[in-house]
Each structure stands twice: as C-alpha cells, then as structure tokens.
C-alpha cells in the first residue's frame, strides 16, 4: 500500500463512488449505511494504491528467483 500515488482518474472515481455510497442509503431509508463512505473517502483523500508498481513487482520477482536459486544450489 503506497500513499499519494493513485492517478487522478482513480481519485475521481473514488469520489464518485463515495457520493453513491452516501446518497443511496438515504434514498433507501437506512442512513446508518452511509458510514460505508468513510473508507472510500479516506482512500480518495490519501490517493492510496493497493498494488505495487511495475518496478517494485520486477524487483520482488528478481529477489524471489534469487532466493529460490540459492536454496536450490
């Protein structure tokens, strides 16, 4: 999980889903469900990405292969 690395498009989509998570419970008559919007809001504000970048993935794979090769030898 990396902070402040999400694209602008991702942040906008999170804000839109947050608004849906706020409005829908009130339209259904269950306002307590609007609390679901809090984690969506926090992920949008902090621009969190939950997947490693491609360079981090390559480094992890290289380290894994190196460890595997050293144990096999």
Secondary structure, 3 states (H helix, E strand, C coil): CECCCCCHHHHHHHHHHHHHHHHHHHHHCCHHHHHHHHHHHHHHHHCCECCCCHHHHHHHHHHHHHHHHHHHC
